[in-house]
Amino acid sequence: MPAGARIVREELFGPVLAVAGYQDEPQAIRLANDSPYGLAAGVWTSDMNAAHRLTGALHAGTVWVNTCERSPLATPFGGFKQSGSGRDRSPHALDTYCDLKTIWTAYT
């Protein structure tokens, strides 16, 4: 499948699997990040050093390693780029409903 194919670049919801080949790790990262979306990603590997490199390089709000769709309610969930706004679940979700204000007053 071509790297720029619509099915590869769009955020799809449903039982869909898009498969694209790559030559090396840097190309895999470029292909995975070449999208205006970044909700979630998955890495399947037996090399934990590679897993750490890839999870750090992928622009996604959640990155699963050797698993899929496992995420307790205590962890924030949300995407990067055009994938949603803010985070759902966890105390971080409360930030969506808050307007924080700092007021400094000097007494004379």
N, C-alpha and C positions, 0 to 999 in steps of 0.2 A: 504494500500500500504506500503511495507517495506520502512523504512527510507533511506536505501542505494540504493534504486531503481534509475536507470539511469534517469528517467523522473524527479525525485526529485532533483538530484544533478547537472543536466546540465542546461545551459542557453538556454531556448527555446524562440523563437519568433513566435507568432501566437496565435490563439484562443485555448489555452491549459489550462486546470485546473488540477493540481496535488493536491490531498488531502491526508494528512497524519495526523493521530490523535496524541495527546500528553496528558500526565498526568498532567503536571503543567507548570508554566511559565518558569522555568529554562530549562526544556526539550524542550519546544517550541523554545526557543532561540538557544539551541544547534542544533536542527534540522534545523532551518532556516539558521544558519551560517555554517553548515556542507556542504560547497560547495566551489569550487575554484573560484566561481563567486560572484559578489555582485553589480549588476547594480541597482536594485530597489527592494523594499519590501513594503508590505501593512499590516496595523494593523487595525482590525475592533473591536471596543470595545466601551462601554458606560462609561468606567472607565478611566478618563483622567490621573489619577495617573499611571495606568498600561500602558497607551499610552506613557507617558514620560519615564517610565522604559524601555519599549520595544524598542522605537525608539532610545534610547541611546545605547542599547545593540546590535542592529542589525547591521551587517557589510555590509551596502549597501549605495551607493552614494545618493540615494533618498529613503525616507520612507514616504509613504502616510498614513494618519490616516483617516479612515472612508471615503475615496475617492480613486479614481484611475486615474492615468495618467493626473493629473491636475498640470501644471507646466508652469508658464509664461516665456517668453523669457528672462526676466531679471534675472532669477535664474540659477545658474550653473547646468548642468546635466552631469553625468558621474558616472562610477562605481568604486568600490574598487576591490582589488585582480586582477583577470584576466579579469575583465570586462572593456575593453577599456583602454585608457591612457589619463590622463588629463580630462578636462572638456569642454563640448560644451556650447555654448551660454554664455552670460554675460561677463563682463570684465575679468573674470578668464580664459576664453578661449584664450585670447591674450597671456597668459603665454606660451602657446604651441609654439608660433612663436617668442618668445624672448629668447635671451641669455643675461642674466644680468651680468654685470661686474662692480666690484668696484675697483677703482684705488686710492690708497693713495700716495700722494707725499709730502715730507717734503722739504721746501725751506730753504736753509742756507745762 
